[in-house]
Amino acid sequence: MSVVAFAPASTANVSVGFDVLGAAVAPIDGTMLGDRVLVTDSQGEFNLTTVGAYAHKLPDDFKQNIVYDCYVAYQHALAQKDIAAKPLTMTLEKNMPVGSGLGSSATSIVAAFVALNAFYDNALSEHELMLLMGELEGQISGSLHYDNVAPCHFGGMQLVLDEAGIISQTLPSFDDWYWVLCYPGINVSTSAARSILPAQYRRQDCLTYGRRLGGFVHACHTGQESLAAAMLKDVIAEPYRAQLIPGFDAVRDQAAAMGALATGISGSGPTVFCVLKELTQAEKLKDWLGEHFIQNQDGFCHICKIDTQGARVTGTEL
């Protein structure tokens, strides 16, 4: 038996919702932007192999790979349910650059757990899976947060609640928004991007954050597109992280000149996102970013929509 799961890229924070908001994204040209994991039965010992465009960025020892940690965690969860483990091997197709701000670790983690759960005939519930995903993501980033794994798993734009037994819920999104996401090709580690943030914030900044996040959620539920776009401003992370991204201010200025509704840092960066309503303008901005923001051959730019599917089983072969 073999099963392959795909998990899409995601943009966390979305400017207005630091650590509590994230959206899964899908390029409109059909590119499968995300990681895939193959689980197949085996006659021997467990083994994990890595393939894909960014496999060379991963540790040589598979036991240092987060997907191996997912395997161990899933086996432990099975043991707690008295479900016998089966011999298997795994393959990670690493298509997402590490430290890109597009939920690279989340795509590997979510694809791994979804593939393992399918292999075991959905032995764990969606809630149990999400708890494991958050735990493993916390190992990478240094703190528990669901703003990448929740949208990656469930799809759509997710508001992280983590209260009353509910991890996250889907926010209504605006179907005619184009999300231009551009990765310049450099890396910004999540831990470094978090360490640059202040330990304490002014009361005024906290009030502004809460007001804008509340306003954005309200605007999404009431279909007020212009109000939602106006709320997409970041007082928590962007003022500090922008210095880690060469050319960010120029991107913001150019995007605004081209009619962008909003521009921000995707996750901890260095990927940036710009929201536009007109496809022609999105295409022009994509071209400009390719010429002025991408720094090397590792960089890329995609025009995306919100991916409403999330992680899914896609077949039996990579």
Helices and strands as residue ranges (DSSP letters): E 2-8, E 10-12, E 21-27, E 34-41, E 48-51, G 55-57, G 62-64, H 66-80, E 88-93, H 104-119, H 126-141, H 149-154, E 157-163, E 166-171, E 178-183, H 190-195, H 203-222, H 225-231, H 238-241, G 242-244, H 248-257, E 262-265, E 272-276, H 279-292, E 300-306, E 312-315
